[in-house]
Structures are given as structure tokens and as C-alpha cells.
Amino acid sequence: MEEQSGSTDRMASFGAMATSLIGIILGMSIVILGSFLTWQSDEVLGIFNRSGWAFNNVINGDGRITFILGIVCLIFLALGWLLKSRVSYGVAALLSFFFLAFSIYELAVINYRSSLLGTGLGIYLLGLGGVIGFLSSLCGVFIVKGEYTGPQMNIP
């Protein structure tokens, strides 16, 4: 009976790790996609539309920063998954939080600059991917840390 309970806990822990993995991959895929989409939108004529690849706020092409950091976050995800490393999941969580904070900053800057220009879909996807990646990375940190033990079930 004890052996069956141990295997159930292992299966629940593996399921939680797989869910964390899928969540981080989904979040970073959304971030990478948002890097290429419209960040600055001119809804009247469409003349001033700018993608993240060509948007000039912090440096020339802020979407390039998010694209590269999205790839780096996926690398740390793979390291965390393969090595069962809390540090790798923690770095992925910090990068995901950076995406969330960066998208909020870009939203504020774009909306403050002028009333003609609005925010595009890429900024919103960047924030959404940051939230998904951050929560999934925290899940990975807690699973590797051992605080998550899975559901307690008694199987007859």
C-alpha cells in the first residue's frame, strides 16, 4: 500500500513539472511572438505603426531585447528541467517578471507621449507572456524545492 502511494506522489509531481514546463514554453512563445508584432499603433491612418523590431524607446528595436531574453529564458527553462535546478527556474522567473514590468513601462511611455498613437497587440502579448511565464516558473521553483508534494490520495 505504501509503494502505491509513493508512485502516486511521483506521478503528481511529474505532472506538475510537465504543467510548469508547458506553461513556461507557452509564455515565452507569446513573448517571442509579441516581439515581432505591433507595439505602437496609429489607428487612424496606419502610418506610424511600429513593430517591436523597429520600436525606438530604450534602444533601437526594443523587440530585439525581448526576443533575445525570451530565447535565454527558454534556455534556462531547459536547464531547470534537465538539471532539476531551482536557480535556473528562478532566473526564468526573474526574466518573466522583467517582461511583465517592461510591458507596463512601454504601455506607460506610449500612452504618455501622444494621444494619436496607441499601443499595439505586441505590448499586450509581452505582458501576458510575462505573467504566464512568471507563474509557471514559480511553480517549477516550488516543485524542485520540494514544497509541492502533490495531492494526497489513498488508492485502494
N, CA, C and O of each residue as an XYZ file, in Angstrom:
624
protein
N       0.813     -1.191      0.000
C       0.000      0.000      0.000
C       0.858      1.257      0.000
O       0.527      2.238     -0.666
N       1.962      1.230      0.747
C       2.854      2.381      0.801
C       3.530      2.609     -0.556
O       3.770      3.751     -0.948
N       3.837      1.518     -1.272
C       4.508      1.651     -2.557
C       3.609      2.341     -3.579
O       4.086      3.127     -4.397
N       2.319      2.051     -3.535
C       1.381      2.667     -4.458
C       1.243      4.160     -4.174
O       1.141      4.955     -5.109
N       1.239      4.553     -2.909
C       1.132      5.957     -2.545
C       2.363      6.728     -3.003
O       2.242      7.869     -3.450
N       3.542      6.126     -2.898
C       4.766      6.778     -3.352
C       4.766      7.000     -4.852
O       5.205      8.047     -5.326
N       4.280      6.028     -5.599
C       4.242      6.192     -7.051
C       3.213      7.236     -7.455
O       3.402      7.943     -8.445
N       2.123      7.340     -6.695
C       1.119      8.364     -6.976
C       1.699      9.755     -6.744
O       1.449     10.672     -7.526
N       2.471      9.915     -5.673
C       3.112     11.208     -5.405
C       4.120     11.555     -6.492
O       4.222     12.713     -6.898
N       4.866     10.556     -6.968
C       5.816     10.804     -8.046
C       5.100     11.204     -9.324
O       5.558     12.097    -10.038
N       3.988     10.558     -9.620
C       3.226     10.887    -10.816
C       2.643     12.294    -10.718
O       2.639     13.037    -11.700
N       2.151     12.659     -9.534
C       1.603     14.011     -9.355
C       2.699     15.058     -9.480
O       2.483     16.117    -10.069
N       3.878     14.767     -8.928
C       4.998     15.701     -9.040
C       5.449     15.824    -10.495
O       5.743     16.926    -10.957
N       5.505     14.720    -11.211
C       5.881     14.763    -12.630
C       4.847     15.535    -13.436
O       5.204     16.296    -14.335
N       3.575     15.348    -13.124
C       2.515     16.090    -13.816
C       2.614     17.575    -13.565
O       2.402     18.379    -14.472
N       2.936     17.947    -12.332
C       3.095     19.365    -12.012
C       4.315     19.949    -12.725
O       4.272     21.089    -13.186
N       5.409     19.174    -12.820
C       6.591     19.645    -13.548
C       6.276     19.808    -15.031
O       6.713     20.776    -15.652
N       5.521     18.871    -15.603
C       5.160     18.976    -17.021
C       4.259     20.183    -17.259
O       4.390     20.871    -18.272
N       3.348     20.439    -16.330
C       2.479     21.612    -16.447
C       3.294     22.896    -16.382
O       3.031     23.838    -17.130
N       4.274     22.938    -15.497
C       5.152     24.100    -15.398
C       5.942     24.284    -16.692
O       6.091     25.404    -17.181
N       6.444     23.188    -17.237
C       7.202     23.238    -18.482
C       6.344     23.768    -19.628
O       6.778     24.642    -20.378
N       5.149     23.250    -19.761
C       4.245     23.694    -20.830
C       3.887     25.165    -20.647
O       3.828     25.913    -21.623
N       3.650     25.587    -19.409
C       3.315     26.987    -19.143
C       4.434     27.941    -19.511
O       4.185     28.997    -20.093
N       5.671     27.578    -19.177
C       6.798     28.458    -19.497
C       7.027     28.500    -21.005
O       7.305     29.564    -21.556
N       6.913     27.362    -21.673
C       7.074     27.348    -23.128
C       5.990     28.201    -23.782
O       6.273     28.960    -24.709
N       4.762     28.081    -23.307
C       3.664     28.888    -23.845
C       3.920     30.380    -23.599
O       3.766     31.195    -24.508
N       4.306     30.731    -22.380
C       4.556     32.134    -22.044
C       5.675     32.739    -22.862
O       5.546     33.861    -23.353
N       6.778     32.010    -23.019
C       7.900     32.559    -23.782
C       7.602     32.573    -25.279
O       8.124     33.426    -25.997
N       6.782     31.657    -25.760
C       6.364     31.707    -27.165
C       5.521     32.947    -27.420
O       5.648     33.580    -28.469
N       4.670     33.293    -26.478
C       3.864     34.511    -26.602
C       4.762     35.749    -26.559
O       4.532     36.704    -27.301
N       5.782     35.741    -25.695
C       6.718     36.869    -25.620
C       7.479     37.019    -26.937
O       7.618     38.127    -27.454
N       7.967     35.905    -27.476
C       8.721     35.965    -28.725
C       7.824     36.433    -29.867
O       8.259     37.221    -30.706
N       6.587     35.963    -29.910
C       5.645     36.421    -30.927
C       5.349     37.912    -30.767
O       5.295     38.646    -31.755
N       5.159     38.358    -29.529
C       4.892     39.772    -29.261
C       6.045     40.682    -29.626
O       5.840     41.871    -29.868
N       7.266     40.141    -29.672
C       8.428     40.938    -30.050
C       8.353     41.397    -31.499
O       8.913     42.436    -31.848
N       7.670     40.638    -32.340
C       7.593     40.957    -33.760
C       6.330     41.732    -34.133
O       6.283     42.352    -35.195
N       5.319     41.708    -33.290
C       4.052     42.346    -33.634
C       4.086     43.840    -33.358
O       5.108     44.368    -32.919
N       2.984     44.520    -33.610
C       2.884     45.972    -33.485
C       2.948     46.402    -32.021
O       2.203     45.891    -31.185
N       3.849     47.352    -31.716
C       3.944     47.920    -30.379
C       3.322     49.304    -30.344
O       2.688     49.680    -29.358
N       3.498     50.048    -31.393
C       2.954     51.394    -31.489
C       1.962     51.390    -32.634
O       2.285     50.985    -33.751
N       0.758     51.842    -32.348
C      -0.308     51.730    -33.332
C      -0.914     53.097    -33.635
O      -1.230     53.872    -32.732
N      -1.067     53.369    -34.910
C      -1.773     54.553    -35.386
C      -3.083     54.050    -35.980
O      -3.113     53.556    -37.108
N      -4.155     54.178    -35.222
C      -5.417     53.591    -35.641
C      -6.148     54.421    -36.690
O      -7.135     53.962    -37.265
N      -5.672     55.637    -36.944
C      -6.344     56.496    -37.921
C      -5.883     56.172    -39.334
O      -6.688     55.766    -40.171
N      -4.595     56.348    -39.605
C      -4.075     56.149    -40.950
C      -3.169     54.929    -41.085
O      -2.999     54.403    -42.185
N      -2.595     54.482    -39.992
C      -1.668     53.363    -40.037
C      -0.272     53.742    -40.485
O       0.536     52.866    -40.793
N       0.022     55.023    -40.528
C       1.333     55.482    -40.996
C       2.400     55.273    -39.928
O       3.537     54.926    -40.248
N       2.049     55.478    -38.677
C       3.027     55.443    -37.592
C       3.068     54.105    -36.858
O       3.570     54.044    -35.735
N       2.561     53.048    -37.455
C       2.646     51.722    -36.842
C       4.103     51.272    -36.787
O       4.839     51.398    -37.766
N       4.508     50.752    -35.645
C       5.866     50.245    -35.488
C       5.806     48.894    -34.784
O       5.107     48.719    -33.786
N       6.551     47.959    -35.330
C       6.655     46.664    -34.673
C       7.677     46.765    -33.548
O       8.404     47.753    -33.450
N       7.728     45.760    -32.715
C       8.721     45.748    -31.652
C      10.136     45.681    -32.188
O      11.080     46.103    -31.520
N      10.285     45.152    -33.391
C      11.603     45.020    -34.001
C      12.195     46.372    -34.369
O      13.415     46.532    -34.406
N      11.311     47.368    -34.647
C      11.783     48.687    -35.071
C      11.399     49.787    -34.087
O      11.629     50.962    -34.372
N      10.825     49.446    -32.947
C      10.365     50.449    -31.989
C      11.558     51.053    -31.272
O      12.431     50.318    -30.809
N      11.619     52.379    -31.167
C      12.740     53.085    -30.556
C      12.301     53.739    -29.254
O      11.715     54.822    -29.271
N      12.572     53.106    -28.153
C      12.298     53.727    -26.862
C      13.531     53.612    -25.980
O      14.155     54.627    -25.668
N      13.891     52.422    -25.575
C      15.079     52.234    -24.758
C      16.318     52.240    -25.658
O      17.226     53.051    -25.474
N      16.342     51.336    -26.621
C      17.385     51.338    -27.656
C      16.678     51.126    -28.986
O      15.457     50.979    -29.025
N      17.432     51.109    -30.064
C      16.838     50.907    -31.377
C      16.349     49.469    -31.496
O      17.151     48.545    -31.631
N      15.067     49.285    -31.449
C      14.486     47.955    -31.571
C      14.322     47.264    -30.235
O      15.049     46.315    -29.940
N      13.377     47.721    -29.414
C      13.153     47.108    -28.104
C      12.688     45.665    -28.215
O      12.923     44.866    -27.309
N      12.033     45.326    -29.312
C      11.590     43.949    -29.513
C      12.750     42.980    -29.646
O      12.610     41.791    -29.364
N      13.890     43.487    -30.075
C      15.083     42.634    -30.156
C      15.542     42.213    -28.771
O      15.997     41.086    -28.572
N      15.418     43.129    -27.811
C      15.771     42.797    -26.423
C      14.868     41.678    -25.916
O      15.339     40.691    -25.351
N      13.572     41.844    -26.125
C      12.636     40.846    -25.605
C      12.765     39.518    -26.341
O      12.574     38.460    -25.740
N      13.087     39.556    -27.633
C      13.288     38.322    -28.387
C      14.479     37.547    -27.828
O      14.376     36.350    -27.562
N      15.604     38.230    -27.651
C      16.817     37.570    -27.151
C      16.608     37.056    -25.727
O      17.006     35.937    -25.405
N      15.981     37.877    -24.873
C      15.749     37.432    -23.495
C      14.721     36.306    -23.430
O      14.779     35.477    -22.523
N      13.787     36.261    -24.372
C      12.847     35.142    -24.444
C      13.560     33.838    -24.765
O      13.242     32.795    -24.194
N      14.522     33.894    -25.675
C      15.331     32.716    -26.006
C      16.175     32.300    -24.802
O      16.284     31.113    -24.495
N      16.772     33.286    -24.120
C      17.572     32.992    -22.920
C      16.704     32.343    -21.841
O      17.142     31.414    -21.162
N      15.490     32.829    -21.688
C      14.573     32.257    -20.697
C      14.239     30.806    -21.047
O      14.146     29.964    -20.153
N      14.060     30.506    -22.324
C      13.815     29.116    -22.731
C      15.030     28.239    -22.461
O      14.875     27.067    -22.116
N      16.231     28.779    -22.610
C      17.444     28.013    -22.301
C      17.505     27.696    -20.811
O      17.819     26.569    -20.429
N      17.205     28.691    -19.963
C      17.200     28.435    -18.523
C      16.085     27.476    -18.133
O      16.230     26.709    -17.180
N      14.980     27.512    -18.856
C      13.920     26.539    -18.624
C      14.420     25.128    -18.899
O      14.174     24.215    -18.110
N      15.120     24.947    -20.012
C      15.642     23.619    -20.351
C      16.651     23.158    -19.295
O      16.663     21.989    -18.912
N      17.494     24.079    -18.828
C      18.449     23.721    -17.776
C      17.737     23.354    -16.478
O      18.119     22.400    -15.801
N      16.709     24.111    -16.140
C      15.955     23.803    -14.927
C      15.258     22.467    -15.013
O      15.187     21.736    -14.025
N      14.738     22.135    -16.195
C      14.038     20.870    -16.390
C      15.014     19.694    -16.352
O      14.743     18.682    -15.707
N      16.145     19.828    -17.041
C      17.096     18.724    -17.123
C      17.871     18.524    -15.828
O      18.088     17.389    -15.402
N      18.288     19.614    -15.203
C      19.118     19.524    -14.005
C      18.317     19.568    -12.710
O      18.878     19.391    -11.629
N      17.008     19.802    -12.811
C      16.142     19.992    -11.631
C      16.728     21.068    -10.727
O      16.876     20.879     -9.520
N      17.056     22.201    -11.338
C      17.750     23.292    -10.661
C      16.782     24.415    -10.323
O      16.096     24.951    -11.194
N      16.741     24.759     -9.043
C      15.913     25.883     -8.609
C      16.454     27.210     -9.146
O      15.685     28.125     -9.440
N      17.765     27.307     -9.269
C      18.378     28.546     -9.743
C      17.942     28.832    -11.181
O      17.630     29.974    -11.520
N      17.920     27.811    -12.017
C      17.512     28.005    -13.409
C      16.053     28.431    -13.501
O      15.715     29.327    -14.275
N      15.192     27.800    -12.720
C      13.792     28.220    -12.685
C      13.657     29.631    -12.116
O      12.805     30.404    -12.555
N      14.499     29.964    -11.140
C      14.474     31.316    -10.580
C      14.876     32.372    -11.589
O      14.273     33.443    -11.639
N      15.895     32.080    -12.400
C      16.300     33.017    -13.451
C      15.180     33.169    -14.474
O      14.915     34.276    -14.942
N      14.518     32.063    -14.826
C      13.381     32.137    -15.750
C      12.254     32.978    -15.152
O      11.585     33.721    -15.870
N      12.043     32.862    -13.839
C      11.002     33.666    -13.180
C      11.376     35.151    -13.199
O      10.517     36.001    -13.434
N      12.645     35.465    -12.954
C      13.082     36.871    -12.989
C      12.967     37.460    -14.385
O      12.543     38.605    -14.540
N      13.338     36.696    -15.398
C      13.206     37.185    -16.769
C      11.738     37.391    -17.134
O      11.394     38.368    -17.799
N      10.884     36.484    -16.704
C       9.452     36.626    -16.989
C       8.882     37.852    -16.284
O       8.055     38.565    -16.852
N       9.318     38.099    -15.055
C       8.880     39.302    -14.352
C       9.386     40.553    -15.063
O       8.691     41.568    -15.112
N      10.598     40.480    -15.615
C      11.122     41.594    -16.400
C      10.221     41.880    -17.600
O       9.955     43.042    -17.907
N       9.748     40.835    -18.283
C       8.854     41.040    -19.423
C       7.573     41.744    -18.997
O       7.086     42.635    -19.693
N       7.038     41.348    -17.867
C       5.823     41.987    -17.355
C       6.087     43.458    -17.026
O       5.319     44.332    -17.427
N       7.171     43.730    -16.298
C       7.492     45.108    -15.925
C       7.828     45.950    -17.158
O       7.442     47.116    -17.234
N       8.536     45.375    -18.110
C       8.909     46.094    -19.327
C       7.677     46.442    -20.153
O       7.601     47.527    -20.730
N       6.714     45.528    -20.212
C       5.496     45.826    -20.977
C       4.685     46.929    -20.301
O       4.091     47.763    -20.984
N       4.653     46.944    -18.977
C       3.948     48.017    -18.264
C       4.653     49.350    -18.512
O       3.995     50.371    -18.713
N       5.987     49.348    -18.499
C       6.754     50.559    -18.777
C       6.477     51.064    -20.191
O       6.237     52.255    -20.389
N       6.507     50.173    -21.162
C       6.257     50.563    -22.549
C       4.828     51.071    -22.722
O       4.606     52.028    -23.464
N       3.866     50.458    -22.062
C       2.484     50.944    -22.111
C       2.394     52.369    -21.592
O       1.734     53.217    -22.193
N       3.056     52.629    -20.481
C       3.021     53.969    -19.902
C       3.689     54.989    -20.813
O       3.169     56.092    -20.988
N       4.820     54.643    -21.391
C       5.544     55.579    -22.256
C       4.747     55.870    -23.522
O       4.622     57.029    -23.920
N       4.209     54.841    -24.157
C       3.465     55.052    -25.400
C       2.208     55.880    -25.145
O       1.894     56.779    -25.925
N       1.500     55.595    -24.080
C       0.273     56.339    -23.790
C       0.544     57.756    -23.307
O      -0.320     58.624    -23.434
N       1.733     58.008    -22.754
C       2.071     59.340    -22.267
C       2.544     60.248    -23.395
O       2.314     61.457    -23.346
N       3.195     59.697    -24.401
C       3.823     60.505    -25.454
C       2.828     61.295    -26.277
O       2.995     62.505    -26.429
N       1.821     60.674    -26.800
C       0.873     61.403    -27.641
C      -0.490     60.739    -27.588
O      -0.624     59.573    -27.216
N      -1.488     61.505    -27.965
C      -2.839     60.962    -27.940
C      -3.213     60.308    -29.256
O      -4.180     59.547    -29.305
N      -2.474     60.583    -30.329
C      -2.771     59.999    -31.630
C      -2.340     58.541    -31.704
O      -3.001     57.718    -32.338
N      -1.224     58.230    -31.050
C      -0.681     56.885    -31.116
C      -1.182     56.051    -29.946
O      -1.302     56.543    -28.824
N      -1.468     54.807    -30.216
C      -1.899     53.892    -29.168
C      -0.964     52.701    -29.104
O       0.000     52.598    -29.863
N      -1.267     51.826    -28.203
C      -0.441     50.631    -28.051
C      -0.948     49.541    -28.975
O      -2.142     49.447    -29.256
N      -0.032     48.729    -29.435
C      -0.363     47.634    -30.316
C      -0.486     46.322    -29.563
O      -0.307     46.260    -28.347
N      -0.790     45.295    -30.302
C      -1.016     43.971    -29.721
C       0.256     43.378    -29.123
O       0.186     42.624    -28.153
N       1.412     43.706    -29.685
C       2.669     43.132    -29.214
C       2.976     43.441    -27.760
O       3.501     42.591    -27.041
N       2.653     44.655    -27.318
C       2.896     45.037    -25.920
C       2.021     44.203    -24.980
O       2.482     43.732    -23.940
N       0.773     44.032    -25.358
C      -0.137     43.248    -24.517
C       0.286     41.782    -24.465
O       0.202     41.147    -23.414
N       0.740     41.244    -25.601
C       1.213     39.858    -25.606
C       2.477     39.702    -24.773
O       2.682     38.668    -24.136
N       3.317     40.718    -24.777
C       4.523     40.689    -23.951
C       4.159     40.582    -22.468
O       4.754     39.792    -21.734
N       3.185     41.376    -22.033
C       2.739     41.310    -20.638
C       2.069     39.987    -20.311
O       2.310     39.423    -19.244
N       1.234     39.482    -21.208
C       0.560     38.201    -20.986
C       1.562     37.062    -20.890
O       1.459     36.207    -20.010
N       2.526     37.054    -21.796
C       3.568     36.030    -21.744
C       4.402     36.129    -20.482
O       4.827     35.113    -19.932
N       4.640     37.354    -20.021
C       5.385     37.540    -18.775
C       4.638     36.984    -17.574
O       5.244     36.367    -16.697
N       3.330     37.196    -17.525
C       2.534     36.670    -16.411
C       2.519     35.140    -16.436
O       2.735     34.497    -15.408
N       2.265     34.565    -17.600
C       2.219     33.098    -17.716
C       3.578     32.494    -17.370
O       3.657     31.521    -16.620
N       4.648     33.075    -17.920
C       5.979     32.563    -17.641
C       6.371     32.699    -16.185
O       7.001     31.802    -15.624
N       6.003     33.822    -15.560
C       6.357     34.044    -14.155
C       5.662     33.038    -13.243
O       6.298     32.449    -12.369
N       4.372     32.842    -13.442
C       3.645     31.896    -12.582
C       4.108     30.462    -12.802
O       4.217     29.694    -11.847
N       4.380     30.098    -14.042
C       4.862     28.745    -14.327
C       6.271     28.528    -13.784
O       6.587     27.439    -13.303
N       7.114     29.545    -13.856
C       8.472     29.427    -13.305
C       8.436     29.294    -11.791
O       9.193     28.510    -11.218
N       7.564     30.050    -11.142
C       7.431     29.906     -9.684
C       6.956     28.511     -9.320
O       7.405     27.934     -8.330
N       6.055     27.973    -10.113
C       5.608     26.600     -9.887
C       6.797     25.645     -9.968
O       6.933     24.750     -9.134
N       7.663     25.833    -10.977
C       8.854     24.998    -11.102
C       9.800     25.150     -9.928
O      10.383     24.167     -9.470
N       9.961     26.382     -9.430
C      10.836     26.610     -8.271
C      10.302     25.864     -7.052
O      11.070     25.220     -6.337
N       9.007     25.942     -6.810
C       8.429     25.293     -5.633
C       8.429     23.776     -5.754
O       8.565     23.079     -4.748
N       8.282     23.259     -6.955
C       8.307     21.810     -7.133
C       9.708     21.274     -6.890
O       9.878     20.274     -6.193
N      10.716     21.933     -7.462
C      12.091     21.481     -7.270
C      12.510     21.654     -5.820
O      13.272     20.845     -5.291
N      12.017     22.700     -5.178
C      12.339     22.946     -3.773
C      11.759     21.854     -2.880
O      12.300     21.573     -1.810
N      10.672     21.243     -3.311
C      10.080     20.163     -2.547
C       8.896     20.578     -1.713
O       8.406     19.788     -0.906
N       8.409     21.826     -1.889
C       7.258     22.262     -1.113
C       5.956     21.697     -1.655
O       4.969     21.605     -0.926
N       5.945     21.316     -2.928
C       4.750     20.741     -3.513
C       4.883     19.231     -3.471
O       5.810     18.665     -4.051
N       3.969     18.589     -2.794
C       4.045     17.140     -2.672
C       2.976     16.427     -3.488
O       2.916     15.197     -3.509
N       2.152     17.189     -4.146
C       1.101     16.571     -4.955
C      -0.131     16.288     -4.107
O      -0.105     16.461     -2.889
N      -1.192     15.861     -4.742
C      -2.411     15.565     -3.995
C      -2.226     14.311     -3.155
O      -1.554     13.361     -3.555
N      -2.825     14.339     -2.012
C      -2.759     13.190     -1.106
C      -3.964     12.293     -1.358
O      -5.082     12.611     -0.951
N      -3.730     11.185     -2.022
C      -4.825     10.273     -2.341
C      -4.527      8.896     -1.773
O      -3.378      8.455     -1.755
N      -5.538      8.243     -1.325
C      -5.437      6.859     -0.894
C      -6.136      5.993     -1.921
O      -7.362      5.992     -2.027
N      -5.337      5.256     -2.674
C      -5.909      4.395     -3.710
C      -5.984      2.984     -3.138
O      -4.981      2.423     -2.698
N      -7.191      2.422     -3.153
C      -7.331      1.056     -2.568
C      -6.710     -0.006     -3.436
O      -6.744     -1.186     -3.088
